[in-house]
Structures are given as C-alpha cells and as structure tokens.
Amino acid sequence: VCFLQKKKAKSQFNLVLFRRFGILSLGPRTCILFAQADTARLLKCIKLTAFNTLVLGPMLYVPFFIPLTIWSAGSDLSELPSFHVAILQLAGCAIVEEIGFYYGHRLFHIPYFYKRFHKIHHEWTAPVGVSAHYCHPLEFAISSFIPVATGALLTQSHAVVLLVWLIIVNLSITISHCGFHLPFMPSNEAHDYHHAKFNQCFGVLGILDQLHGTHARFVESKEFQRHIVLTSTTPARVLVPDEPNKCE
C-alpha cells in the first residue's frame, strides 16, 4: 500500500511539473518534453493577454485620462504631491480596488457569468505570470480596469501617484499568478488557493474575504500558514512543510 501511495505521489508530482514546466521525471533521468497541448494553450493565453493589455487597455485608459486631467488638481507634473498625500491617495486606490475587484470577481463566479466569461481565466488551475490578464475582455474591463481606475478618479490622484499605482497593481497581479512564493515579495498563496479551490479568496487584500467568510477553508489550510512575506530565501514549504505521509 505504501509503495502504491508513493507511486501515486510521484505521479502527481510529475503531473504538476508537466503542467507547469513541461518537465516529466522518468525513473533515474529527467526528460524535457515539448508539450504541444500546453504550448498551444500558452500561445492562446499570450494572444488574449496581449490583446487585453496592448489593445483594450489603451482604449479604456484614453477616456479615463481625460476626466482625470480635467478633475484632478494634482495633474500638473510641475509640482509633486507631498509624501502623506501620495500615501493617502494610494491607500484610497487600494481600498476602492479591493471593493470593486472582490464584488466583481464574485459576480463572475455566478454560474451564468462563470460559464460565459470567467471560465477562461480558470483554465489555468496552476497559473503562470502571463495568465494574470488572461480573461474575457468584458471581464478585463469590469473586474480589472474599473476597480483600478475608479480609485484614482475618486482620490483625484496626481499623475505620478497614478503611475506608481499602476506599477504596484501590475506587479502584484503578476506575482499572485506567477506560481512561485518569492522572497521579499507579496505572497501568492491566497490566489493560488483560489485557482485550486475556485470558491475561496476572491479579494486582493483579504479584507472582504474575512468580512464575508470566503476564506474559511483557506485559513484552516497549510497554504494560509505559508501566506507571509518571506524575509529569507528559505522556501515557504520548508518553513511550513506538508503533513508527513503515513508510510514514510
């Protein structure tokens, strides 16, 4: 029984390697496989991501920048905002994004919308960085663009603050989808858990997940114990190892 369990565990490990890297371990040697199916899926992902970020994104931002320039007193680049004003504007953007993204994300998990729109994004149960913006264009506009842009409008963010905010957002979403818990970076454990379980961890900051109880299973998991900012190069799975197999 133990032998079969170990064989099964090794097969699952191989499957994870194959799915994420196209690498399959066979006996004493490791073979690098050119996985045509996964390559086609990756190319499909890159094409849609490129459309959302390089075509649809600018189309959405042009009408966004016009009212920002008109309404924002801080749009003059000749004078930078004070540090505390910049922090307040960034905090306001983060809160608005948490609200907009959480409820927009939950909306797209309603079966009617999930099947027609959000299922595309969840094709990647083990996400990679390029899949961060791999979603239906309508979802990109409603769930990704609007929450990010609305905060900047409501806080009348200075153009430099807006630039910093966009860098933070894109860095954060890429890290949360990269599949690696990197040292000195925000943890990807919560969003990885969402892609694995589908009905947990809908938000960005976790505030509304805590309020609505949509992280209850996550809190009880090993992934939650690993959900920290690593301050060393020691992997999270070493700091918080999985439960040992009974036959080990």
C-alpha positions in Angstrom: 0.0 0.0 0.0 2.8 2.4 0.9 4.5 1.6 -2.4 1.4 2.4 -4.3 0.9 5.6 -2.4 4.5 6.7 -3.1 4.0 5.8 -6.8 0.8 7.9 -6.8 2.5 10.8 -5.1 5.3 10.7 -7.6 2.8 10.6 -10.5 1.0 13.7 -9.0 4.4 15.4 -8.6 5.2 14.6 -12.3 1.8 15.9 -13.4 2.5 19.2 -11.6 5.9 19.6 -13.2 4.5 18.6 -16.6 1.6 21.0 -16.3 3.6 24.0 -15.2 7.0 23.5 -16.9 6.6 20.8 -19.5 9.0 18.6 -17.5 8.4 15.0 -16.6 10.6 12.9 -14.4 11.0 9.3 -15.7 12.9 6.9 -13.5 16.6 7.9 -12.9 16.6 10.5 -15.6 14.6 13.7 -16.4 13.2 14.2 -19.8 12.3 17.6 -21.2 9.1 17.2 -23.2 7.8 19.6 -25.7 4.1 19.5 -24.7 2.2 20.5 -27.8 -1.1 20.8 -26.0 0.4 23.1 -23.3 2.3 25.1 -25.9 -0.9 25.8 -27.8 -2.7 26.8 -24.5 0.2 29.1 -23.6 0.1 30.7 -27.1 -3.6 31.2 -26.7 -3.0 32.8 -23.3 -0.3 35.1 -24.7 -2.6 36.3 -27.6 -5.5 37.2 -25.3 -3.3 38.8 -22.7 -1.6 40.9 -25.4 -5.0 42.0 -26.7 -6.2 43.0 -23.3 -3.1 44.8 -22.2 -1.9 46.3 -25.6 -5.2 47.0 -27.4 -8.1 47.1 -25.0 -6.2 48.6 -22.1 -5.2 51.8 -24.0 -8.7 52.1 -25.4 -10.1 52.1 -21.9 -7.4 54.4 -20.5 -7.8 57.2 -23.1 -11.3 58.2 -21.8 -10.1 57.7 -18.3 -7.1 60.1 -18.5 -9.3 62.9 -19.9 -11.6 63.3 -16.9 -8.6 62.7 -14.6 -6.8 65.6 -16.2 -9.8 67.8 -16.0 -11.0 67.0 -12.5 -7.7 66.4 -10.7 -6.0 69.3 -9.2 -2.8 67.2 -9.0 -2.5 66.5 -12.7 0.2 69.2 -13.0 3.5 67.4 -13.3 5.5 70.6 -12.4 4.7 70.0 -8.7 4.8 66.7 -6.9 2.3 65.8 -4.1 3.6 65.6 -0.6 4.5 62.2 0.8 1.5 61.9 3.0 -0.9 63.0 0.2 0.6 60.3 -2.1 0.2 57.6 0.6 -3.4 58.6 1.2 -4.1 58.5 -2.5 -2.5 55.1 -2.9 -4.4 53.8 0.2 -7.7 55.1 -1.3 -6.9 53.4 -4.6 -6.2 50.1 -2.8 -9.4 50.2 -0.8 -11.5 51.0 -3.9 -9.8 48.2 -5.8 -10.5 45.8 -3.0 -14.2 46.6 -3.1 -14.5 46.7 -6.9 -12.4 43.6 -7.6 -14.0 41.5 -4.8 -17.6 42.0 -5.8 -16.8 42.0 -9.5 -14.9 38.7 -9.0 -17.7 37.2 -7.1 -20.1 38.3 -9.8 -18.1 36.4 -12.4 -18.3 33.3 -10.2 -22.1 33.2 -10.5 -22.6 30.1 -12.7 -24.2 32.1 -15.6 -21.3 34.5 -15.8 -18.7 32.0 -14.9 -19.5 29.7 -17.8 -19.7 32.5 -20.3 -16.8 34.7 -19.2 -14.7 33.8 -16.1 -14.1 30.2 -17.0 -11.4 31.3 -19.5 -9.3 32.7 -16.6 -9.7 29.5 -14.6 -8.4 27.3 -17.4 -5.1 27.8 -15.5 -5.6 25.9 -12.3 -1.9 26.3 -11.7 -1.4 29.9 -13.0 1.7 31.4 -14.5 2.6 35.1 -14.7 1.4 35.7 -18.3 -2.0 34.4 -17.3 -2.6 37.3 -14.9 -4.6 39.2 -17.6 -5.8 36.1 -19.4 -9.5 36.7 -19.2 -12.5 37.6 -21.3 -12.3 41.3 -22.5 -15.5 42.1 -20.8 -14.2 40.7 -17.5 -10.9 42.7 -18.0 -12.9 45.9 -18.3 -15.3 45.3 -15.4 -13.3 43.3 -12.9 -9.7 44.6 -13.6 -9.8 48.0 -15.2 -12.7 49.7 -13.5 -11.7 48.9 -9.9 -8.1 50.1 -10.6 -9.2 53.3 -12.4 -12.1 54.3 -10.1 -9.9 54.7 -7.1 -7.6 57.1 -8.9 -10.6 59.2 -10.1 -12.2 59.3 -6.7 -9.0 60.3 -4.9 -8.0 62.7 -7.7 -4.6 61.1 -7.8 -1.6 63.0 -9.1 -0.4 61.6 -12.4 2.8 60.4 -10.7 0.8 58.6 -8.0 -1.3 57.1 -10.7 1.8 55.8 -12.4 3.1 54.3 -9.2 -0.3 52.8 -8.5 -0.4 51.1 -11.9 3.1 49.7 -11.4 2.0 48.3 -8.0 -1.2 46.8 -9.4 0.6 45.0 -12.3 3.4 43.8 -10.2 1.0 42.5 -7.6 -1.2 40.6 -10.1 1.8 39.1 -11.9 3.3 37.9 -8.6 0.0 36.5 -7.5 -0.2 34.4 -10.7 3.4 33.5 -11.1 3.2 30.2 -9.2 6.2 31.0 -7.0 6.3 32.3 -3.4 9.1 34.7 -3.9 11.2 36.1 -1.0 10.6 39.8 0.0 7.5 39.9 -2.3 3.8 39.6 -1.6 2.6 36.0 -1.0 0.9 34.2 -3.9 -0.6 31.6 -1.6 -4.1 33.0 -1.4 -4.7 33.4 -5.1 -3.1 30.1 -5.9 -5.6 28.6 -3.4 -8.4 30.4 -5.2 -7.3 28.8 -8.6 -7.2 25.4 -6.9 -10.5 25.6 -5.0 -12.5 28.2 -7.0 -14.7 29.4 -4.1 -12.2 30.8 -1.7 -10.1 34.0 -1.6 -11.8 36.4 -4.1 -10.3 39.6 -3.0 -6.9 41.3 -3.2 -6.2 42.4 0.3 -8.3 39.7 2.0 -10.4 42.3 4.0 -13.7 41.4 2.3 -12.9 37.7 2.3 -12.6 38.0 6.1 -15.8 40.0 6.3 -17.8 37.6 4.1 -16.2 34.4 5.3 -15.0 33.5 1.9 -11.6 32.4 3.2 -12.7 30.0 5.9 -11.2 26.9 4.3 -8.0 28.8 3.4 -7.5 29.9 7.0 -7.5 26.2 8.0 -5.0 25.2 5.3 -1.3 24.9 5.2 -1.3 27.5 2.5 -2.6 30.0 5.0 0.3 29.3 7.3 2.7 29.9 4.4 0.8 33.2 3.5 3.5 35.5 4.7 6.2 37.7 3.2 9.4 35.6 3.2 12.3 37.5 4.7 14.9 34.9 3.6 15.5 32.6 0.7 14.2 29.6 2.6 11.1 28.3 0.7 7.7 28.6 2.4 7.2 24.8 2.0 10.4 24.3 4.1 9.3 26.7 6.8 5.8 25.2 6.9 6.1 21.6 5.5 3.2 19.4 4.5 2.0 16.7 6.8 4.3 13.7 6.5 2.9 10.7 4.6 1.9 7.9 6.9 4.0 5.4 5.1 7.2 7.5 5.4 
